[in-house]
Amino acid sequence: MKTTVTTLATALCIAGLSSLAQAQDVTWSKQIKPVFDKNCAACHDAATPEYSQFKKEKDVWMKKGLGMRMETYSHLVSFVGWPNAGALMRRLDDGSSKADKKPGNMYEYLGADEKERQANLQLFKNWVGAWNLKRWADLTKEDLNGIKVAY
């Protein structure tokens, strides 16, 4: 019995370390950019407006089915941390992080089916690190320290 418990504990530790290593290995250039290019770029590429321009003419851009520019690392990380903290997470979340369980408005675009959406969501969660839906004013120092977003 003791051997079984020790073996199980060792296996769980190895699995946990493996998951941690995978989370630390997710980068913009290797995993996030390809997912973004496949699922998001059609509406958030270089032809779309900067955030401030989008906000001024939101109705115009929305009628065209376009959002704000996010296709570069520097553009996208502004929707993770400052100035638009949590915006990316609120939009991509599957609802499991919210009391009402309603998914974010961009979750459906993370993949062709639920399996692909969940896999891509997990990539984004691992990339971000401290996945939370808070806005800038509500973030704590611990929240900020947990953000990874490796290039």
Rosetta blueprint (number, residue, H / E / L):
1 M L
2 K H
3 T H
4 T H
5 V H
6 T H
7 T H
8 L H
9 A H
10 T H
11 A H
12 L H
13 C H
14 I H
15 A H
16 G H
17 L H
18 S H
19 S H
20 L H
21 A H
22 Q H
23 A H
24 Q H
25 D H
26 V L
27 T L
28 W H
29 S H
30 K H
31 Q H
32 I H
33 K H
34 P H
35 V H
36 F H
37 D H
38 K H
39 N H
40 C L
41 A H
42 A H
43 C H
44 H H
45 D L
46 A L
47 A L
48 T L
49 P L
50 E L
51 Y H
52 S H
53 Q H
54 F H
55 K H
56 K H
57 E L
58 K H
59 D H
60 V H
61 W H
62 M H
63 K H
64 K L
65 G L
66 L L
67 G L
68 M L
69 R L
70 M L
71 E L
72 T L
73 Y H
74 S H
75 H H
76 L H
77 V H
78 S L
79 F L
80 V L
81 G L
82 W L
83 P L
84 N L
85 A L
86 G L
87 A H
88 L H
89 M H
90 R H
91 R H
92 L H
93 D L
94 D L
95 G L
96 S L
97 S L
98 K L
99 A L
100 D L
101 K L
102 K L
103 P L
104 G L
105 N L
106 M L
107 Y H
108 E H
109 Y H
110 L H
111 G L
112 A L
113 D L
114 E H
115 K H
116 E H
117 R H
118 Q H
119 A H
120 N H
121 L H
122 Q H
123 L H
124 F H
125 K H
126 N H
127 W H
128 V H
129 G E
130 A L
131 W L
132 N L
133 L L
134 K L
135 R L
136 W H
137 A H
138 D H
139 L L
140 T L
141 K H
142 E H
143 D H
144 L H
145 N H
146 G L
147 I E
148 K L
149 V L
150 A L
151 Y L
